[in-house]
Amino acid sequence: MAAAVAYRNIMRAARVAFEGDAPTLLAAQSRIRDEFRSKQALDPKDSTVSEGIEHATQVAQFLRQNVVQGKKMEGEEKYKLRIHKDTERGDNESIKSSGSGVAGGGCCGGSSKRDKVALV
């Protein structure tokens, strides 16, 4: 029963995280199905089952709160991020209190536009 709940939860989290990105969503769903099927024959009393359920729960939480997809805006060097109601938003206190927050100059520790990485 707990495995079914974890399965539904992680599938829903994938739909939230990858909404509008069909190839990534399909790949995530396929991987989730494969992982759950590979453990289908395990004895429910086996400790690896409860560990797997806990892992699936943590992955679902991570997908909902920490995965933000961006799409490059046409004709610009900017990305539009798809932030939803479950996206974790930090207060950046650690960055504000540590001084400039830049290592090596430039944004995000980089020294040029070419070195910047977009989170996808």
Stockholm file with secondary structure:
# STOCKHOLM 1.0

chainA/1-120         MAAAVAYRNIMRAARVAFEGDAPTLLAAQSRIRDEFRSKQALDPKDSTVSEGIEHATQVAQFLRQNVVQGKKMEGEEKYKLRIHKDTERGDNESIKSSGSGVAGGGCCGGSSKRDKVALV
#=GR chainA/1-120 SS CHHHHHHHHHHHHHHHHTTTCHHHHHHHHHHHHHHHHHTTTSCTTSHHHHHHHHHHHHHHHHHHHHCCEEEECTTSSCEEEECCTTCCCCCCHHHHHTSSCCSSSSGGGCSSGGGCCCCC
#=GC SS_cons         CHHHHHHHHHHHHHHHHTTTCHHHHHHHHHHHHHHHHHTTTSCTTSHHHHHHHHHHHHHHHHHHHHCCEEEECTTSSCEEEECCTTCCCCCCHHHHHTSSCCSSSSGGGCSSGGGCCCCC
//
